[in-house]
């Protein structure tokens, strides 16, 4: 089971800041998780944006990163400020 965290506008899209789920068996890499989340939440491409970063167990990873043994996965949109 993995804890998935959605930060910023992603929690608005998912209507939840976090969830604990068993990842579907066809999700083996971060890129697969992006596509799955995009389809699941019908997010108009938001999860596929390259500026949305994924962290696995506290470490920012690229889309080729395997998700085996992922205890915590975070989707993080870009942060703006002024």
C-alpha positions in Angstrom: 0.0 0.0 0.0 1.2 3.5 -0.8 0.3 6.9 0.6 -0.2 9.4 -2.2 -0.1 13.0 -1.4 -1.5 15.8 -3.6 -0.2 19.3 -3.0 -1.6 22.7 -4.1 -4.0 22.7 -6.9 -3.7 19.0 -7.3 -5.6 18.5 -4.0 -8.3 20.7 -5.5 -8.5 18.5 -8.6 -8.5 15.2 -6.6 -10.7 16.7 -3.8 -8.4 15.1 -1.2 -4.9 15.9 0.1 -3.9 12.3 0.5 -5.0 8.7 0.1 -3.7 5.2 0.9 -4.1 2.8 -2.0 -2.8 -0.4 -3.5 -1.3 0.7 -6.8 -2.7 -1.1 -9.8 -0.4 -3.9 -11.1 0.3 -2.1 -14.4 1.9 0.9 -12.6 5.6 0.2 -12.3 7.2 3.6 -13.0 6.4 7.3 -12.1 5.3 7.9 -15.7 2.7 5.2 -15.4 1.4 6.8 -12.2 1.1 10.2 -14.0 -1.1 8.6 -16.7 -3.2 6.7 -14.2 -3.8 9.8 -12.1 -4.6 11.9 -15.2 -7.2 9.4 -16.4 -8.6 8.7 -12.9 -9.2 12.3 -12.1 -9.9 13.6 -15.6 -7.5 16.4 -14.9 -7.3 18.1 -18.3 -3.6 17.3 -18.6 -2.5 18.6 -15.3 -0.8 15.5 -14.0 1.1 15.2 -17.3 2.6 18.7 -17.1 6.4 18.5 -16.7 6.3 21.1 -14.0 4.4 18.8 -11.8 7.1 16.9 -9.9 6.9 13.5 -8.2 8.7 12.6 -5.0 9.0 9.0 -3.9 9.8 8.4 -0.2 10.9 12.0 0.1 13.1 12.2 -3.0 12.2 14.0 -6.2 12.4 11.5 -9.1 12.1 11.5 -12.9 9.4 9.7 -14.8 11.6 6.6 -15.4 11.9 6.0 -11.6 10.5 2.6 -10.6 7.8 2.6 -7.9 8.6 -0.7 -6.3 8.7 -0.3 -2.5 7.2 3.2 -2.7 5.7 3.9 0.7 5.0 7.6 0.0 4.4 9.3 -3.3 3.8 13.0 -3.6 2.6 15.0 -6.6 3.9 18.6 -6.3 2.9 21.4 -8.6 5.3 24.3 -9.2 5.4 26.9 -6.4 5.0 30.5 -7.2 5.7 33.4 -5.0 6.4 37.0 -5.0 
